[in-house]
Amino acid sequence: MRMATTPLGSSVEEGRFLLARLDRLPVWPLPWTHLVIIGIGYFFTFYDISDVGLAMPAVAAQFRLTGSESVFVAVAVGLIGYVVGSIVIGGLADRVGRFPILLATMAITAVGSFGDAGSTNLFMLAGFRFITGIGLGADLNLVSTYISELSPAARRGRISVLTFLVGILGQSVTPFVALALVPTFAGGWRWLFVIGGVIAVVALLVRLELPESPRWLVQHGHVERAREVVERMEVAVQARGVQLPEPDPSAAEDEGAGFSFGYLREPPYLQRLYILVAMWFLWYLGNYGFLGDASALLADHGYSIAGSIAFVAIGAAGYPLGAVVMAVIADRVERKRLLFGATVVWLVGMALIGTLAAGVIVAAGFFLGSLALGLYLQVAYTYTAENFPTRARSSGFAISDGLGHIGGAVGALALPVIVAATSFQFGFVGIGVTGLAAGLLALAGPRATRRRLEAISG
């Protein structure tokens, strides 16, 4: 097996040559099991996003919470932690590396989830929901950044979505786990959180196998470590019978030095931040209203706890289906157009739920809403990470997605108020429209499909 040799010269030249060697790899350059390893952490993320909303009707009854207190604990506190974690811890990944933060995020979420399970009052539960949110916000940020930096340009969308597919199964199975535990046992909601904590511990342990991002290593002058990772990747790719072309160092761009958060104030990144923060704010406005409030609002409108959870469970089949569709087309169609199409599906789903018509209509709405989430989320995560350079990629994602989650807190708190003040239909059509607006904003971003990271972020 022939290996490219790094030319003699400055560390900058060596780093550019290593990036050229990395960019010539046409397939996923690590064992496929590494995608599953990353996906297990994603699994916990989406499991937790769902489990708290499904647990809250039983938690509210046991702790004697009002409706506003339930929403505050279930969604708002966790999202505040999410924003803090995404910006503070996610931003650290641009300074200390992707690998150590990938471990830290799972440790934090495990502590938070076990604490959720053991909570004995409102304040204790709120505190641990905040801790869980910190870990989730940072992890969701970092996984998309990490996958983007290791994947070949022509397959980056598909590989990201395949990883996401492992994770989104967490959102698919959680309603069924909740249906078996929450209505059946007095402490069933606690076991729902214990299961999440166990998943987080498993994710932490298996992540020890992951390498550091070679792009981050090169950017921070760790050329020898980067060479070791790239050589390991080349061996893995050639072992599959893939013939590697000669690396082209002229295509590897030097991003310069000394930026991170400060660099994001310069064009074109500041304009991209405005667009992406607004896009995520509008998307999460409805996303978290749907995920956090839908089952409780259905219960308020005459459905039993088991019946409202059943609608969520039926609709959950849409999550993996949406991810499978995107795994096929994510690298064939321009990403920002895919995002817009997903938001059209979202609007239709929310409009159907808003009718409160026959059960089959509401179930179809839940399915389309879940399908839209499966279509939109990982493509949008990948697209967000692609918009920023390596030195500030995690920071740019952190600000965009982190501040965007403020929309989730607003939506989760506002949807029940809007429904009470107007109508069920007005509230759900409203969050459908905000989702469509997010898709329209995505169309204003740069092209990304099948382009090198440095070409997109440059």
C-alpha positions as CSV (number, residue, x, y, z in Angstrom):
1,M,0.0,0.0,0.0
2,R,1.5,3.3,-1.1
3,M,1.4,6.2,1.4
4,A,1.9,9.8,0.5
5,T,5.0,11.3,2.1
6,T,4.9,14.7,3.7
7,P,7.3,17.2,2.1
8,L,10.0,18.9,4.1
9,G,9.2,22.5,5.0
10,S,7.4,24.6,7.6
11,S,4.7,23.2,9.8
12,V,2.2,25.2,7.9
13,E,3.2,23.5,4.6
14,E,3.2,20.1,6.3
15,G,-0.3,20.8,7.7
16,R,-1.6,21.9,4.3
17,F,-0.2,18.6,2.8
18,L,-1.9,16.6,5.6
19,L,-5.3,18.3,4.9
20,A,-4.8,17.5,1.2
21,R,-4.2,13.8,2.1
22,L,-7.3,13.9,4.3
23,D,-9.5,15.5,1.5
24,R,-8.5,12.9,-1.1
25,L,-10.1,10.1,1.0
26,P,-13.3,9.3,-0.9
27,V,-15.1,7.2,1.7
28,W,-15.6,7.3,5.5
29,P,-12.0,6.9,6.7
30,L,-12.6,5.1,10.0
31,P,-14.3,1.8,10.9
32,W,-18.0,2.0,10.4
33,T,-18.4,1.0,14.1
34,H,-17.2,4.5,14.9
35,L,-20.3,6.0,13.4
36,V,-22.3,3.7,15.7
37,I,-20.2,4.9,18.6
38,I,-21.0,8.5,17.8
39,G,-24.6,7.6,17.1
40,I,-25.0,6.2,20.6
41,G,-24.4,9.6,22.1
42,Y,-26.9,11.0,19.6
43,F,-29.3,8.3,20.7
44,F,-29.2,9.6,24.3
45,T,-29.7,13.2,23.1
46,F,-32.9,12.5,21.3
47,Y,-34.1,10.0,23.9
48,D,-33.8,12.8,26.5
49,I,-35.4,15.4,24.3
50,S,-38.5,13.1,24.2
51,D,-38.5,11.5,27.6
52,V,-39.0,14.7,29.7
53,G,-42.1,15.7,27.9
54,L,-43.6,12.2,28.1
55,A,-42.7,12.0,31.8
56,M,-44.1,15.3,32.8
57,P,-47.8,14.4,33.1
58,A,-46.9,11.8,35.8
59,V,-44.3,14.1,37.4
60,A,-46.8,17.0,37.6
61,A,-49.4,14.7,39.3
62,Q,-46.8,13.4,41.8
63,F,-45.2,16.8,42.6
64,R,-48.6,18.6,42.3
65,L,-47.3,21.1,39.7
66,T,-49.3,23.6,37.8
67,G,-49.2,23.6,34.0
68,S,-46.7,26.5,33.8
69,E,-44.4,24.8,36.3
70,S,-44.5,21.6,34.3
71,V,-43.5,23.4,31.1
72,F,-40.8,25.3,33.0
73,V,-39.2,22.1,34.3
74,A,-39.8,20.0,31.2
75,V,-38.5,22.3,28.6
76,A,-37.4,25.8,29.6
77,V,-34.8,24.9,32.3
78,G,-33.3,22.3,30.1
79,L,-33.1,24.7,27.2
80,I,-31.4,27.3,29.3
81,G,-28.8,24.7,30.2
82,Y,-28.6,23.8,26.5
83,V,-27.7,27.3,25.5
84,V,-25.1,27.6,28.2
85,G,-23.6,24.2,27.3
86,S,-23.6,24.8,23.6
87,I,-21.9,28.2,23.8
88,V,-19.5,27.7,26.7
89,I,-18.5,24.0,26.5
90,G,-19.1,23.8,22.7
91,G,-16.8,26.8,22.3
92,L,-14.1,25.1,24.3
93,A,-13.9,22.4,21.7
94,D,-12.3,25.0,19.4
95,R,-9.6,25.6,22.0
96,V,-8.9,22.2,23.7
97,G,-10.0,19.8,20.9
98,R,-13.0,17.8,19.9
99,F,-12.1,14.5,21.6
100,P,-11.9,15.6,25.3
101,I,-15.2,17.5,25.0
102,L,-16.9,14.5,23.4
103,L,-16.1,12.6,26.6
104,A,-17.0,15.5,28.9
105,T,-20.5,16.0,27.4
106,M,-21.5,12.4,28.0
107,A,-20.3,12.5,31.6
108,I,-22.3,15.7,32.3
109,T,-25.5,14.2,30.7
110,A,-25.1,11.0,32.7
111,V,-25.0,13.0,36.0
112,G,-28.0,15.0,34.9
113,S,-30.1,12.1,33.9
114,F,-29.5,10.0,37.0
115,G,-30.2,13.2,39.0
116,D,-33.5,13.7,37.2
117,A,-34.4,10.1,38.2
118,G,-33.7,10.7,41.9
119,S,-35.3,14.1,42.2
120,T,-37.7,14.5,45.1
121,N,-39.1,18.0,44.4
122,L,-39.5,20.7,41.8
123,F,-36.3,22.6,42.5
124,M,-34.1,19.4,42.5
125,L,-35.6,18.3,39.2
126,A,-35.1,21.8,37.7
127,G,-31.4,21.8,38.8
128,F,-30.7,18.4,37.2
129,R,-32.6,19.3,34.0
130,F,-30.3,22.3,33.8
131,I,-27.2,20.0,34.1
132,T,-28.6,17.6,31.5
133,G,-29.2,20.5,29.2
134,I,-25.6,21.7,29.5
135,G,-24.3,18.3,28.3
136,L,-26.9,17.9,25.6
137,G,-26.3,21.4,24.1
138,A,-22.5,20.9,23.9
139,D,-22.8,17.3,22.6
140,L,-25.3,18.1,19.8
141,N,-23.0,20.9,18.7
142,L,-19.8,18.9,18.7
143,V,-21.1,15.7,17.0
144,S,-22.0,17.6,13.9
145,T,-18.7,19.5,13.9
146,Y,-16.7,16.3,14.4
147,I,-18.5,14.3,11.7
148,S,-18.2,17.1,9.2
149,E,-14.4,17.4,9.8
150,L,-13.8,13.7,9.2
151,S,-16.1,13.0,6.3
152,P,-15.3,13.3,2.6
153,A,-17.0,16.2,0.8
154,A,-18.9,14.1,-1.6
155,R,-20.5,11.9,1.1
156,R,-20.5,14.3,4.1
157,G,-24.3,14.7,4.1
158,R,-25.0,11.0,3.8
159,I,-22.5,10.0,6.5
160,S,-23.9,12.7,8.9
161,V,-27.4,11.5,8.3
162,L,-26.5,7.8,8.9
163,T,-25.0,8.8,12.3
164,F,-28.1,10.8,13.0
165,L,-30.3,7.8,12.0
166,V,-28.8,5.8,14.9
167,G,-29.5,8.8,17.2
168,I,-33.1,9.5,16.0
169,L,-34.1,5.9,16.9
170,G,-33.9,7.3,20.5
171,Q,-36.7,9.7,19.7
172,S,-38.6,6.8,18.0
173,V,-38.4,4.3,20.8
174,T,-38.8,6.6,23.7
175,P,-42.6,7.0,23.4
176,F,-43.0,3.2,23.5
177,V,-40.7,2.9,26.6
178,A,-42.7,5.7,28.2
179,L,-46.0,4.1,27.3
180,A,-44.8,0.9,29.0
181,L,-43.5,2.6,32.1
182,V,-45.2,6.0,32.9
183,P,-48.9,5.0,33.0
184,T,-48.1,1.6,34.5
185,F,-45.9,2.3,37.5
186,A,-46.0,5.0,40.1
187,G,-42.2,5.6,39.7
188,G,-42.2,4.7,36.0
189,W,-41.1,8.2,35.0
190,R,-38.0,7.7,37.2
191,W,-37.0,4.6,35.3
192,L,-37.4,6.5,32.1
193,F,-34.6,8.8,33.2
194,V,-32.4,5.9,34.6
195,I,-32.4,4.3,31.2
196,G,-31.2,7.5,29.7
197,G,-28.4,7.7,32.3
198,V,-27.3,4.2,31.5
199,I,-27.2,5.0,27.7
200,A,-25.0,8.1,28.5
201,V,-22.5,6.0,30.5
202,V,-22.3,3.5,27.6
203,A,-21.7,6.3,25.1
204,L,-19.0,7.7,27.3
205,L,-17.1,4.4,27.5
206,V,-17.2,3.6,23.8
207,R,-16.2,7.1,22.7
208,L,-12.7,6.3,24.2
209,E,-12.0,4.6,20.8
210,L,-12.5,7.8,18.8
211,P,-9.5,9.9,17.4
212,E,-9.0,13.6,17.6
213,S,-10.1,15.6,14.5
214,P,-7.0,15.9,12.2
215,R,-8.3,19.2,11.0
216,W,-8.3,20.6,14.6
217,L,-4.8,19.1,15.2
218,V,-3.4,20.8,12.1
219,Q,-5.0,24.1,12.9
220,H,-3.4,24.1,16.3
221,G,0.0,23.0,15.2
222,H,-0.1,19.4,16.4
223,V,1.2,18.1,13.0
224,E,2.8,14.9,14.3
225,R,-0.5,13.8,16.0
226,A,-2.4,14.8,12.9
227,R,-0.1,12.7,10.7
228,E,-0.7,9.6,12.9
229,V,-4.5,10.0,12.5
230,V,-4.4,10.6,8.8
231,E,-2.1,7.6,8.2
232,R,-4.5,5.5,10.2
233,M,-7.3,6.7,8.0
234,E,-5.4,6.0,4.8
235,V,-4.6,2.5,5.9
236,A,-8.3,1.8,6.7
237,V,-9.4,3.2,3.3
238,Q,-6.8,1.3,1.3
239,A,-7.7,-1.9,3.2
240,R,-11.1,-1.7,1.5
241,G,-9.4,-1.8,-1.9
242,V,-9.8,1.9,-2.6
243,Q,-7.1,3.5,-4.8
244,L,-6.1,6.9,-3.5
245,P,-5.3,9.8,-5.9
246,E,-2.3,12.0,-5.3
247,P,-3.0,14.7,-2.7
248,D,-3.3,18.2,-4.1
249,P,-1.9,20.7,-1.5
250,S,-2.8,23.7,-3.7
251,A,-6.5,23.1,-2.8
252,A,-5.8,23.1,1.0
253,E,-6.4,26.7,2.2
254,D,-4.7,28.2,5.2
255,E,-7.3,29.8,7.5
256,G,-4.8,31.9,9.4
257,A,-4.6,32.1,13.2
258,G,-5.9,33.8,16.2
259,F,-9.6,33.9,15.9
260,S,-12.5,31.6,17.2
261,F,-15.3,33.7,18.7
262,G,-13.7,37.0,17.6
263,Y,-13.2,35.8,14.1
264,L,-17.0,35.3,13.8
265,R,-17.5,39.0,13.9
266,E,-15.9,39.4,10.5
267,P,-17.6,38.9,7.1
268,P,-18.9,36.6,5.8
269,Y,-19.3,34.8,9.2
270,L,-21.3,37.6,10.9
271,Q,-23.9,37.6,8.2
272,R,-24.1,33.8,8.4
273,L,-24.5,33.9,12.1
274,Y,-27.5,36.3,11.8
275,I,-29.2,34.0,9.3
276,L,-28.4,30.8,11.2
277,V,-29.4,32.1,14.6
278,A,-32.7,33.3,13.1
279,M,-33.2,30.1,11.3
280,W,-32.7,27.9,14.4
281,F,-34.8,30.3,16.6
282,L,-37.8,30.0,14.3
283,W,-37.4,26.2,13.8
284,Y,-37.0,25.5,17.5
285,L,-39.9,27.8,18.3
286,G,-42.3,25.2,16.9
287,N,-40.0,22.1,17.4
288,Y,-40.0,22.3,21.2
289,G,-43.6,23.4,21.4
290,F,-44.4,20.2,19.5
291,L,-42.1,17.9,21.4
292,G,-42.6,19.4,24.9
293,D,-46.3,20.4,24.9
294,A,-48.2,18.3,22.4
295,S,-49.0,15.3,24.6
296,A,-49.9,17.5,27.6
297,L,-52.1,19.8,25.4
298,L,-53.9,16.7,24.0
299,A,-54.5,15.5,27.6
300,D,-56.0,18.9,28.4
301,H,-58.3,18.5,25.4
302,G,-59.9,15.3,26.5
303,Y,-57.3,12.5,25.8
304,S,-55.9,10.3,28.6
305,I,-52.2,10.3,29.4
306,A,-51.9,6.9,27.7
307,G,-53.9,8.2,24.7
308,S,-51.8,11.3,24.2
309,I,-48.5,9.3,24.5
310,A,-49.9,6.9,21.9
311,F,-50.3,9.6,19.3
312,V,-46.6,10.6,19.9
313,A,-45.6,6.9,19.6
314,I,-47.5,6.4,16.4
315,G,-46.0,9.5,14.8
316,A,-42.5,8.5,15.9
317,A,-42.2,6.2,12.9
318,G,-41.6,9.3,10.9
319,Y,-38.3,10.1,12.5
320,P,-36.2,7.3,11.1
321,L,-38.1,7.3,7.8
322,G,-37.2,11.0,7.3
323,A,-33.5,10.2,8.1
324,V,-33.5,7.3,5.7
325,V,-34.9,9.6,2.9
326,M,-32.2,12.1,3.6
327,A,-29.4,9.5,3.7
328,V,-30.3,8.8,0.1
329,I,-30.6,12.4,-1.2
330,A,-28.5,14.6,1.2
331,D,-25.5,14.6,-1.2
332,R,-27.6,14.8,-4.4
333,V,-29.7,17.9,-3.8
334,E,-28.5,21.2,-2.5
335,R,-28.8,21.1,1.3
336,K,-30.6,24.4,1.7
337,R,-33.3,23.3,-0.7
338,L,-33.8,20.1,1.2
339,L,-34.2,22.2,4.4
340,F,-37.0,24.2,2.8
341,G,-38.8,21.1,1.6
342,A,-38.7,19.6,5.1
343,T,-40.4,22.7,6.5
344,V,-43.2,22.4,4.0
345,V,-43.9,18.9,5.3
346,W,-43.7,20.3,8.9
347,L,-46.4,22.9,8.1
348,V,-48.8,20.3,6.7
349,G,-48.3,18.1,9.8
350,M,-48.9,20.9,12.3
351,A,-52.0,22.0,10.4
352,L,-53.4,18.4,10.6
353,I,-52.8,18.2,14.4
354,G,-54.5,21.6,14.8
355,T,-57.7,20.3,13.4
356,L,-58.3,18.0,16.5
357,A,-60.4,16.0,14.0
358,A,-60.7,12.2,13.9
359,G,-57.9,10.3,15.6
360,V,-56.5,9.2,12.2
361,I,-56.1,12.8,11.1
362,V,-54.2,13.8,14.3
363,A,-52.1,10.7,14.1
364,A,-51.2,11.6,10.5
365,G,-50.2,15.1,11.7
366,F,-47.9,13.6,14.3
367,F,-46.4,11.3,11.7
368,L,-45.7,14.2,9.3
369,G,-44.4,16.4,12.0
370,S,-42.0,13.6,13.1
371,L,-41.1,12.9,9.4
372,A,-40.2,16.6,9.0
373,L,-38.0,16.5,12.0
374,G,-36.2,13.4,10.6
375,L,-35.8,15.2,7.3
376,Y,-34.6,18.6,8.7
377,L,-32.5,18.2,11.8
378,Q,-29.2,16.5,10.8
379,V,-29.1,18.2,7.4
380,A,-29.5,21.5,9.2
381,Y,-26.8,20.5,11.8
382,T,-24.4,19.6,9.0
383,Y,-25.2,22.7,7.0
384,T,-24.6,24.9,10.1
385,A,-21.2,23.3,10.8
386,E,-20.2,23.7,7.1
387,N,-20.7,27.5,7.2
388,F,-17.8,28.1,9.5
389,P,-14.0,27.5,9.4
390,T,-12.2,24.8,11.4
391,R,-10.8,27.2,14.0
392,A,-14.2,28.6,14.8
393,R,-16.5,25.8,13.6
394,S,-17.6,24.6,17.0
395,S,-18.0,28.2,18.2
396,G,-20.0,29.2,15.2
397,F,-22.3,26.2,15.6
398,A,-22.5,26.9,19.3
399,I,-23.7,30.4,18.8
400,S,-26.1,29.6,16.0
401,D,-27.7,26.5,17.6
402,G,-27.3,27.7,21.2
403,L,-29.0,31.1,20.8
404,G,-31.5,29.5,18.4
405,H,-32.6,27.3,21.3
406,I,-33.9,30.4,23.1
407,G,-36.7,30.1,20.5
408,G,-37.3,26.6,21.9
409,A,-37.8,27.9,25.4
410,V,-40.1,30.7,24.1
411,G,-42.1,28.3,22.0
412,A,-42.6,25.7,24.7
413,L,-43.8,28.4,27.2
414,A,-45.9,30.3,24.7
415,L,-47.7,27.5,22.9
416,P,-50.0,26.5,25.8
417,V,-50.7,30.2,26.4
418,I,-51.6,30.8,22.8
419,V,-53.7,27.7,22.6
420,A,-55.6,28.8,25.7
421,A,-56.1,32.4,24.5
422,T,-57.0,31.5,20.9
423,S,-57.6,27.9,19.8
424,F,-55.8,24.6,19.5
425,Q,-55.7,25.0,15.7
426,F,-54.3,28.6,15.8
427,G,-51.5,27.5,18.0
428,F,-50.4,24.5,15.9
429,V,-50.8,26.3,12.5
430,G,-48.7,29.1,14.0
431,I,-45.8,26.9,14.9
432,G,-46.1,25.3,11.4
433,V,-45.7,28.8,9.9
434,T,-42.6,29.6,12.0
435,G,-41.0,26.4,10.8
436,L,-41.7,27.3,7.2
437,A,-40.0,30.7,7.8
438,A,-36.9,28.8,9.0
439,G,-36.8,27.0,5.7
440,L,-37.1,30.3,3.7
441,L,-34.1,31.7,5.7
442,A,-32.0,28.6,4.9
443,L,-32.3,29.5,1.2
444,A,-30.3,32.6,1.9
445,G,-27.2,30.6,2.9
446,P,-24.2,29.4,0.7
447,R,-24.2,26.3,-1.4
448,A,-22.7,23.3,0.5
449,T,-23.5,20.0,-1.1
450,R,-20.4,18.1,-2.3
451,R,-18.1,21.0,-1.6
452,R,-14.9,20.9,0.5
453,L,-15.3,22.4,3.9
454,E,-12.7,25.1,3.3
455,A,-14.5,26.1,0.0
456,I,-17.8,26.5,1.8
457,S,-16.5,28.3,4.9
458,G,-14.0,30.5,3.0
